[in-house]
Amino acid sequence: MIRLKTLLNSAGLGLVSAATLAAALALGLTMPAHADKITHTPKTSAPAISAGMIDYGDDTSEWANDGECDDPRFAGPAAADELLEADKGHDATDCRTAYEAGALTLVDTTAIIEAPAPAIDFGDDSSDWARDGECDDPRFEGPASAAELLDADIARDATDCQAAFEAGTVTLRADSAADSASDTATPSTIEAIDFGDDTSHWANDGECDDPRFAGTGVASELLQADLGHDATDCRTAYDAGMATFIGDSPALDDPSQSFIDYGDDTSEWANDGECDDPRFAGSGVADELLEADRGHDATDCQAAVEAGNASFLGGDTTSPVGAFDYGGDWSKWANDGECDDLRFEGPGTDKKLLTDDLQGDASDCKALEAQGQVSIRTVYTPQYAAAAPYDSQAIEFGDDSSSYANDGQCDDPRFEGPGAASYVLEDDLKRDASDCRTGYEAGTIMLRAGQS
């Protein structure tokens, strides 16, 4: 029997009398309804579509919640016999219930909700090539991509790559996950990183010295012994976007650690679990070191280096590194309880350190060093020069246009050390290339913290 809703809608009837209704019924027995009636030709079942992928609409149909699906986008035993275009998307509850029960199939694929495109994690700008106008992230391709791409730059050129992506000049490679930045060793939140403590010799110097990080806020020279021991600096740099966590076990660019002649195990203290060789420093090294044990505790020292508990300071197994010369007590400020020698750093040093007092406050500085209140600046340690030559390729030294160029001292204010001039001028920045390159490679100067 034909349902009244179709017949009445087809005839355009509103309120009707009994006689009119009877006439309409009679008409329905002799003529088919024709206005908006939709019929579905039976067909083979399409692959199932998840119920959560369908936009069912709402329940504003006159026939909503009557136990039948009145939406013409569906077909099946639970669908009403007669369907109206006006009910499309307006019988949500009935249609969802029937679809989830397997009593309906979707015949109009426009109801399928398109899955949103995955959001792209562009990462940060810690690549050496960030902000150069080209996208250096190998996850992308297109005319705005750099010609040479390195895996090390994955998610490290955010600004360039996002700008190019939005301009349509790069696209995400088909084999690159949009969120592949988070598939690396980089945690998605700062809470996931164990920054460790501040026991590194270089802690709280304004640079992150932990080799698990990379970026503009990270020191240029990193030691395995500092892993997890520069928490404050590294957290600050990470928060500022100047450091990126690259993993717990990075391969350090430190060839000196790969070519160490550990010597033998003839020391009295060999194989006691501590490194007793004075060429090493770190938590895995004995507190008291003797020159006689140089090169004679190989097993302990190699184990400590490989575990990240010791760093090689330089020198071979036979040539001892010269002792540090503390100088004398001739400074005006000698024996005042503060270290006034600019070769030292730490809370025990005077606020103003002058070249005039260099090597002139031996007693104060030596006593405060023993108390852990001062330490010798790296570039002034005999071990630093002993580990030369140093690779200078990453440094832009500039030219030799300074009035003091080629005088045997580095006059560029970015550097410090015994090979640097006592008084320097800002105008000489990058203008004493030959002197500074020679001094840097020889280990008599190094870049000041924060300089590049």
Secondary structure, DSSP 8 states (H G I E B T S, - for coil): ---HHHHHHHHT--S--HHHHHHHHHHHHHS---SS-B------------GGGB--B-S-STTTTSSSB--TTEESTTB-SSB-GGGTTB-HHHHHHHHHTTS-EE--GGGB------------S-STTTTSSSB--TTEESTTB-SS--GGGTT--HHHHHHHHHHTS-EE-TTS-TTGGGGSS--SSGGG---B-S-STTTTSSSB--TTEESTTB-SS--GGGTTB-HHHHHHHHHTTS-EE--SS---S-GGGTS---B-S-STTTTSSSB--TTEESTTB-SS--GGGTTB-HHHHHHHHHTTS-EE----SSS---------S-STTTTSSSB--TTEESTTB-SS--GGGTT--HHHHHHHHHTTS-EE-GGGSHHHHHT-----TT---B-S-STTTTSSSB--TTEESTTB-SS--GGGTTB-HHHHHHHHHHTS-EE-TT--
